[in-house]
Amino acid sequence: MIVLGVDLGDRRIGLAVSDPSGTLAVGAGTLAVRSEKEAIAALRAVVDEREIGRTIIGLPLSLSGERGPRARKTERFVERLRESLAIPVSLWDERLTTVEAGRALRAVTPAGRLRAGRTDESAAIIMLQSWLDARRTRGEEG
């Protein structure tokens, strides 16, 4: 089963997909969106096109683990996305993935060459790989 990882933003959505065995997350680009309705339609298209079996959305908790305004907005979005997709949609703690992605990209990208959206895609990869690793550690399959 291929899993889609989503780093949700107001203007850009970072995407990552797993290999069919659920071992490795790789980048799948970004989506430029202007509204929630557009974001849901775009994600539905990706799910259909790539034959995704499950979607994992990053939940931006605070460092203390509390749900702030951004996390509550994400939870509301996921509720509406679940109504639109016929596959499981889950939330996964994404604390610091954007910071980690930016740091990793700056380490390997020449100064001034960091493309907009690469951080979003990288954050989605980090978040999805974390979910895949946790699932494997628990011995879950599929």
MDAnalysis code that builds the backbone (N, CA, C; Angstrom):
import MDAnalysis as mda
import numpy as np

u = mda.Universe.empty(426, n_residues=142, atom_resindex=np.repeat(np.arange(142), 3), trajectory=True)
u.add_TopologyAttr("name", ["N", "CA", "C"] * 142)
u.add_TopologyAttr("resid", np.arange(1, 143))
u.add_TopologyAttr("resname", ["MET", "ILE", "VAL", "LEU", "GLY", "VAL", "ASP", "LEU", "GLY", "ASP", "ARG", "ARG", "ILE", "GLY", "LEU", "ALA", "VAL", "SER", "ASP", "PRO", "SER", "GLY", "THR", "LEU", "ALA", "VAL", "GLY", "ALA", "GLY", "THR", "LEU", "ALA", "VAL", "ARG", "SER", "GLU", "LYS", "GLU", "ALA", "ILE", "ALA", "ALA", "LEU", "ARG", "ALA", "VAL", "VAL", "ASP", "GLU", "ARG", "GLU", "ILE", "GLY", "ARG", "THR", "ILE", "ILE", "GLY", "LEU", "PRO", "LEU", "SER", "LEU", "SER", "GLY", "GLU", "ARG", "GLY", "PRO", "ARG", "ALA", "ARG", "LYS", "THR", "GLU", "ARG", "PHE", "VAL", "GLU", "ARG", "LEU", "ARG", "GLU", "SER", "LEU", "ALA", "ILE", "PRO", "VAL", "SER", "LEU", "TRP", "ASP", "GLU", "ARG", "LEU", "THR", "THR", "VAL", "GLU", "ALA", "GLY", "ARG", "ALA", "LEU", "ARG", "ALA", "VAL", "THR", "PRO", "ALA", "GLY", "ARG", "LEU", "ARG", "ALA", "GLY", "ARG", "THR", "ASP", "GLU", "SER", "ALA", "ALA", "ILE", "ILE", "MET", "LEU", "GLN", "SER", "TRP", "LEU", "ASP", "ALA", "ARG", "ARG", "THR", "ARG", "GLY", "GLU", "GLU", "GLY"])
u.atoms.positions = np.array([
    [0.844, -1.181, 0.000],
    [0.000, 0.000, 0.000],
    [0.888, 1.242, 0.000],
    [0.583, 2.163, -0.867],
    [1.304, 3.434, -0.932],
    [0.640, 4.431, 0.009],
    [1.450, 5.097, 0.819],
    [0.968, 6.079, 1.786],
    [1.403, 7.462, 1.326],
    [0.499, 8.420, 1.422],
    [0.776, 9.813, 1.087],
    [1.010, 10.596, 2.369],
    [2.130, 11.306, 2.453],
    [2.415, 12.199, 3.569],
    [2.184, 13.627, 3.130],
    [1.519, 14.406, 3.981],
    [1.125, 15.771, 3.619],
    [1.588, 16.755, 4.686],
    [2.369, 17.750, 4.238],
    [2.744, 18.884, 5.090],
    [1.854, 20.047, 4.648],
    [0.829, 20.309, 5.417],
    [-0.211, 21.264, 5.044],
    [0.212, 22.696, 5.334],
    [0.065, 23.548, 4.334],
    [0.331, 24.971, 4.493],
    [-0.816, 25.765, 3.893],
    [-0.846, 27.050, 4.156],
    [-1.919, 27.880, 3.619],
    [-1.789, 28.094, 2.108],
    [-0.555, 28.187, 1.616],
    [-0.335, 28.442, 0.191],
    [0.277, 27.260, -0.544],
    [1.068, 26.460, 0.176],
    [1.715, 25.297, -0.428],
    [1.516, 24.084, 0.451],
    [1.384, 22.940, -0.208],
    [1.256, 21.669, 0.485],
    [2.406, 20.790, 0.029],
    [3.245, 20.381, 0.969],
    [4.344, 19.478, 0.658],
    [3.845, 18.045, 0.638],
    [4.342, 17.270, -0.322],
    [3.902, 15.888, -0.484],
    [5.074, 14.918, -0.454],
    [4.817, 13.747, 0.103],
    [5.755, 12.630, 0.065],
    [4.933, 11.368, -0.108],
    [5.523, 10.356, -0.710],
    [4.847, 9.063, -0.848],
    [5.792, 7.970, -0.376],
    [5.202, 6.894, 0.055],
    [6.000, 5.733, 0.451],
    [6.143, 4.798, -0.740],
    [7.113, 3.922, -0.646],
    [7.183, 2.823, -1.599],
    [6.067, 1.842, -1.207],
    [5.689, 0.921, -2.087],
    [4.580, 0.008, -1.770],
    [4.789, -0.834, -0.510],
    [6.052, -1.093, -0.137],
    [6.302, -1.895, 1.061],
    [6.172, -1.080, 2.345],
    [6.064, 0.244, 2.232],
    [5.939, 1.090, 3.415],
    [7.243, 1.252, 4.165],
    [8.361, 1.191, 3.450],
    [9.675, 1.292, 4.068],
    [10.285, 2.672, 3.936],
    [10.145, 3.283, 2.761],
    [10.862, 4.507, 2.450],
    [9.924, 5.598, 1.949],
    [10.114, 6.813, 2.465],
    [9.359, 7.986, 2.006],
    [10.221, 8.773, 1.036],
    [9.627, 9.187, -0.082],
    [10.318, 10.012, -1.065],
    [9.446, 11.217, -1.405],
    [10.085, 12.275, -1.864],
    [9.361, 13.489, -2.206],
    [8.434, 13.293, -3.389],
    [7.308, 13.990, -3.339],
    [6.319, 13.932, -4.424],
    [5.914, 15.337, -4.844],
    [6.739, 16.341, -4.511],
    [6.474, 17.703, -4.959],
    [5.624, 18.515, -4.003],
    [5.118, 19.614, -4.525],
    [4.253, 20.495, -3.745],
    [3.038, 20.868, -4.576],
    [1.999, 21.253, -3.887],
    [0.790, 21.764, -4.521],
    [0.628, 23.215, -4.115],
    [0.415, 24.092, -5.072],
    [0.110, 25.488, -4.777],
    [-1.407, 25.609, -4.714],
    [-1.911, 26.108, -3.592],
    [-3.362, 26.201, -3.403],
    [-3.730, 27.586, -2.877],
    [-4.991, 27.963, -3.121],
    [-5.468, 29.267, -2.647],
    [-6.608, 29.148, -1.646],
    [-7.189, 27.950, -1.547],
    [-8.322, 27.789, -0.641],
    [-8.382, 26.347, -0.142],
    [-9.145, 26.147, 0.890],
    [-9.331, 24.800, 1.422],
    [-9.999, 23.904, 0.388],
    [-10.976, 24.430, -0.312],
    [-11.678, 23.663, -1.336],
    [-10.701, 23.205, -2.420],
    [-9.831, 24.104, -2.849],
    [-8.821, 23.773, -3.857],
    [-7.838, 22.735, -3.316],
    [-7.464, 22.857, -2.049],
    [-6.540, 21.903, -1.432],
    [-7.139, 20.505, -1.390],
    [-8.400, 20.398, -1.022],
    [-9.060, 19.089, -0.954],
    [-9.161, 18.472, -2.344],
    [-9.529, 19.268, -3.332],
    [-9.625, 18.751, -4.706],
    [-8.263, 18.290, -5.211],
    [-7.218, 19.060, -4.929],
    [-5.871, 18.704, -5.375],
    [-5.392, 17.420, -4.706],
    [-5.644, 17.288, -3.410],
    [-5.238, 16.068, -2.705],
    [-6.028, 14.864, -3.197],
    [-7.304, 15.050, -3.454],
    [-8.124, 13.955, -4.001],
    [-7.549, 13.495, -5.341],
    [-7.126, 14.432, -6.180],
    [-6.541, 14.093, -7.483],
    [-5.246, 13.295, -7.307],
    [-4.404, 13.704, -6.356],
    [-3.157, 12.978, -6.098],
    [-3.457, 11.564, -5.621],
    [-4.409, 11.426, -4.716],
    [-4.782, 10.105, -4.186],
    [-5.251, 9.204, -5.318],
    [-6.087, 9.730, -6.189],
    [-6.600, 8.925, -7.301],
    [-5.495, 8.584, -8.297],
    [-4.699, 9.583, -8.676],
    [-3.660, 9.397, -9.681],
    [-2.588, 8.406, -9.246],
    [-2.196, 8.479, -7.988],
    [-1.097, 7.641, -7.491],
    [-1.584, 6.376, -6.789],
    [-2.883, 6.157, -6.784],
    [-3.473, 4.972, -6.143],
    [-3.016, 4.843, -4.694],
    [-3.205, 5.920, -3.955],
    [-2.824, 5.993, -2.545],
    [-3.809, 5.181, -1.704],
    [-3.277, 4.445, -0.713],
    [-4.120, 3.635, 0.160],
    [-4.383, 4.254, 1.519],
    [-3.598, 5.266, 1.870],
    [-3.751, 5.934, 3.170],
    [-3.056, 7.285, 3.089],
    [-3.581, 8.247, 3.821],
    [-2.986, 9.584, 3.857],
    [-2.663, 9.949, 5.300],
    [-1.460, 10.491, 5.492],
    [-1.007, 10.951, 6.801],
    [-0.793, 12.459, 6.702],
    [-1.478, 13.217, 7.547],
    [-1.372, 14.675, 7.560],
    [-0.586, 15.090, 8.804],
    [0.409, 15.943, 8.604],
    [1.194, 16.427, 9.736],
    [0.376, 17.333, 10.642],
    [0.397, 17.046, 11.935],
    [-0.308, 17.851, 12.938],
    [0.708, 18.757, 13.632],
    [0.591, 20.079, 13.434],
    [1.572, 21.008, 13.996],
    [1.297, 21.347, 15.462],
    [1.705, 20.452, 16.345],
    [1.561, 20.693, 17.776],
    [2.629, 21.667, 18.245],
    [2.378, 22.315, 19.374],
    [3.399, 23.178, 19.962],
    [4.500, 22.299, 20.546],
    [5.619, 22.898, 20.902],
    [6.713, 22.120, 21.478],
    [6.303, 21.370, 22.734],
    [5.340, 21.923, 23.469],
    [4.862, 21.262, 24.680],
    [3.837, 20.175, 24.379],
    [3.453, 20.046, 23.108],
    [2.481, 19.024, 22.727],
    [1.044, 19.509, 22.713],
    [0.842, 20.790, 22.976],
    [-0.517, 21.334, 23.001],
    [-0.978, 21.697, 21.598],
    [-2.308, 21.704, 21.429],
    [-2.909, 22.079, 20.158],
    [-3.198, 23.576, 20.156],
    [-2.499, 24.281, 19.296],
    [-2.728, 25.703, 19.135],
    [-3.677, 25.957, 17.977],
    [-3.810, 27.208, 17.556],
    [-4.720, 27.553, 16.455],
    [-4.404, 26.808, 15.159],
    [-3.137, 26.660, 14.831],
    [-2.765, 25.979, 13.581],
    [-3.144, 24.492, 13.632],
    [-2.937, 23.855, 14.767],
    [-3.297, 22.436, 14.909],
    [-4.814, 22.262, 14.813],
    [-5.560, 23.156, 15.450],
    [-7.029, 23.060, 15.368],
    [-7.520, 23.278, 13.941],
    [-6.879, 24.195, 13.216],
    [-7.231, 24.423, 11.810],
    [-6.946, 23.166, 10.986],
    [-5.827, 22.516, 11.257],
    [-5.474, 21.284, 10.551],
    [-6.489, 20.189, 10.854],
    [-6.892, 20.070, 12.103],
    [-7.880, 19.051, 12.475],
    [-9.208, 19.286, 11.758],
    [-9.629, 20.528, 11.636],
    [-10.870, 20.840, 10.910],
    [-10.729, 20.477, 9.428],
    [-9.564, 20.791, 8.847],
    [-9.314, 20.447, 7.454],
    [-9.384, 18.926, 7.262],
    [-8.758, 18.179, 8.163],
    [-8.749, 16.717, 8.054],
    [-10.163, 16.158, 8.139],
    [-11.010, 16.721, 8.977],
    [-12.406, 16.272, 9.047],
    [-13.077, 16.404, 7.678],
    [-12.877, 17.521, 7.001],
    [-13.477, 17.732, 5.680],
    [-12.817, 16.851, 4.619],
    [-11.504, 16.650, 4.731],
    [-10.807, 15.786, 3.783],
    [-11.306, 14.345, 3.897],
    [-11.533, 13.885, 5.110],
    [-12.046, 12.515, 5.311],
    [-13.386, 12.314, 4.606],
    [-14.211, 13.356, 4.564],
    [-15.500, 13.271, 3.885],
    [-15.322, 13.137, 2.374],
    [-14.187, 13.592, 1.867],
    [-13.935, 13.625, 0.427],
    [-13.169, 12.400, -0.085],
    [-12.478, 11.706, 0.800],
    [-11.660, 10.558, 0.384],
    [-12.240, 9.254, 0.898],
    [-12.025, 8.200, 0.145],
    [-12.519, 6.877, 0.525],
    [-11.414, 6.027, 1.147],
    [-10.377, 6.681, 1.656],
    [-9.254, 5.986, 2.294],
    [-9.038, 6.568, 3.692],
    [-8.326, 5.846, 4.550],
    [-8.048, 6.393, 5.877],
    [-7.175, 7.648, 5.804],
    [-7.509, 8.627, 6.627],
    [-6.727, 9.858, 6.760],
    [-6.403, 10.007, 8.243],
    [-5.110, 10.046, 8.558],
    [-4.671, 10.115, 9.948],
    [-3.808, 11.351, 10.174],
    [-3.747, 11.771, 11.416],
    [-2.872, 12.868, 11.825],
    [-1.622, 12.287, 12.466],
    [-0.477, 12.983, 12.279],
    [0.787, 12.548, 12.870],
    [1.555, 13.774, 13.323],
    [2.088, 13.720, 14.512],
    [2.857, 14.819, 15.098],
    [4.005, 15.217, 14.175],
    [4.014, 16.477, 13.743],
    [5.059, 16.952, 12.833],
    [5.962, 17.997, 13.484],
    [5.979, 18.045, 14.809],
    [6.798, 19.054, 15.482],
    [8.217, 19.088, 14.931],
    [8.642, 20.264, 14.564],
    [10.003, 20.571, 14.120],
    [10.385, 19.987, 12.759],
    [9.460, 19.366, 12.024],
    [9.846, 18.814, 10.725],
    [10.240, 19.911, 9.745],
    [9.548, 21.048, 9.767],
    [9.897, 22.131, 8.850],
    [11.270, 22.711, 9.198],
    [11.544, 22.843, 10.493],
    [12.856, 23.335, 10.929],
    [13.939, 22.344, 10.507],
    [13.695, 21.055, 10.754],
    [14.663, 20.020, 10.386],
    [14.874, 19.979, 8.873],
    [13.801, 20.104, 8.114],
    [13.902, 20.090, 6.651],
    [14.698, 21.291, 6.150],
    [14.418, 22.460, 6.681],
    [15.149, 23.655, 6.274],
    [16.629, 23.548, 6.586],
    [16.936, 23.031, 7.752],
    [18.333, 22.858, 8.164],
    [19.052, 21.876, 7.232],
    [18.403, 20.763, 6.927],
    [19.009, 19.757, 6.052],
    [19.210, 20.306, 4.643],
    [18.242, 21.032, 4.144],
    [18.361, 21.590, 2.793],
    [19.459, 22.650, 2.709],
    [19.550, 23.490, 3.739],
    [20.602, 24.512, 3.737],
    [21.993, 23.884, 3.774],
    [22.099, 22.721, 4.402],
    [23.395, 22.050, 4.497],
    [23.867, 21.510, 3.147],
    [22.949, 21.226, 2.235],
    [23.341, 20.619, 0.958],
    [23.048, 21.497, -0.256],
    [22.461, 22.678, -0.036],
    [22.087, 23.558, -1.143],
    [22.954, 24.807, -1.126],
    [23.531, 25.159, -2.286],
    [24.324, 26.392, -2.328],
    [23.498, 27.605, -1.910],
    [24.140, 28.557, -1.269],
    [23.460, 29.766, -0.796],
    [22.695, 30.426, -1.933],
    [21.468, 30.819, -1.644],
    [20.640, 31.520, -2.624],
    [19.959, 30.620, -3.636],
    [20.147, 29.294, -3.540],
    [19.587, 28.387, -4.536],
    [18.416, 27.559, -3.991],
    [17.996, 27.834, -2.760],
    [16.914, 27.077, -2.151],
    [15.594, 27.468, -2.794],
    [14.956, 26.534, -3.472],
    [13.721, 26.787, -4.195],
    [12.526, 26.754, -3.244],
    [11.612, 27.701, -3.444],
    [10.389, 27.715, -2.640],
    [9.676, 26.387, -2.824],
    [9.194, 25.831, -1.763],
    [8.483, 24.569, -1.829],
    [9.332, 23.373, -1.453],
    [10.643, 23.470, -1.594],
    [11.502, 22.339, -1.249],
    [11.418, 22.029, 0.246],
    [11.319, 23.062, 1.058],
    [11.201, 22.833, 2.499],
    [9.901, 22.117, 2.816],
    [8.802, 22.485, 2.132],
    [7.509, 21.847, 2.368],
    [7.555, 20.364, 1.993],
    [8.146, 20.079, 0.842],
    [8.271, 18.692, 0.401],
    [9.168, 17.906, 1.360],
    [10.284, 18.493, 1.761],
    [11.200, 17.821, 2.681],
    [10.552, 17.568, 4.039],
    [9.764, 18.518, 4.519],
    [9.053, 18.324, 5.787],
    [8.067, 17.160, 5.669],
    [7.409, 17.034, 4.509],
    [6.478, 15.919, 4.291],
    [7.237, 14.595, 4.301],
    [8.431, 14.569, 3.701],
    [9.244, 13.344, 3.690],
    [9.621, 12.951, 5.113],
    [10.105, 13.914, 5.887],
    [10.530, 13.641, 7.259],
    [9.354, 13.142, 8.099],
    [8.212, 13.816, 7.964],
    [7.025, 13.429, 8.734],
    [6.565, 12.022, 8.350],
    [6.460, 11.737, 7.044],
    [6.000, 10.416, 6.603],
    [6.988, 9.331, 7.005],
    [8.285, 9.595, 6.873],
    [9.266, 8.586, 7.266],
    [9.164, 8.284, 8.757],
    [8.901, 9.292, 9.555],
    [8.702, 9.093, 10.993],
    [7.511, 8.168, 11.238],
    [6.415, 8.394, 10.526],
    [5.222, 7.548, 10.667],
    [5.520, 6.117, 10.229],
    [6.194, 5.966, 9.085],
    [6.530, 4.627, 8.586],
    [7.427, 3.886, 9.574],
    [8.434, 4.578, 10.121],
    [9.351, 3.961, 11.070],
    [8.626, 3.538, 12.346],
    [7.739, 4.387, 12.848],
    [6.990, 4.067, 14.065],
    [6.086, 2.867, 13.827],
    [5.463, 2.823, 12.676],
    [4.576, 1.700, 12.337],
    [5.367, 0.387, 12.258],
    [6.541, 0.450, 11.637],
    [7.378, -0.738, 11.513],
    [7.863, -1.190, 12.896],
    [8.224, -0.226, 13.750],
    [8.695, -0.542, 15.097],
    [7.601, -1.265, 15.898],
    [6.357, -0.849, 15.690],
    [5.223, -1.482, 16.378],
    [4.831, -2.816, 15.745],
    [5.451, -3.142, 14.593],
    [5.148, -4.406, 13.932],
    [3.877, -4.390, 13.110],
    [3.384, -3.194, 12.772],
    [2.170, -3.104, 11.965],
    [2.521, -3.264, 10.501],
    [1.602, -3.839, 9.749],
    [1.809, -4.030, 8.319],
    [0.714, -3.318, 7.540],
    [0.966, -3.162, 6.221],
    [-0.050, -2.653, 5.299],
    [-0.368, -1.271, 5.414],
])
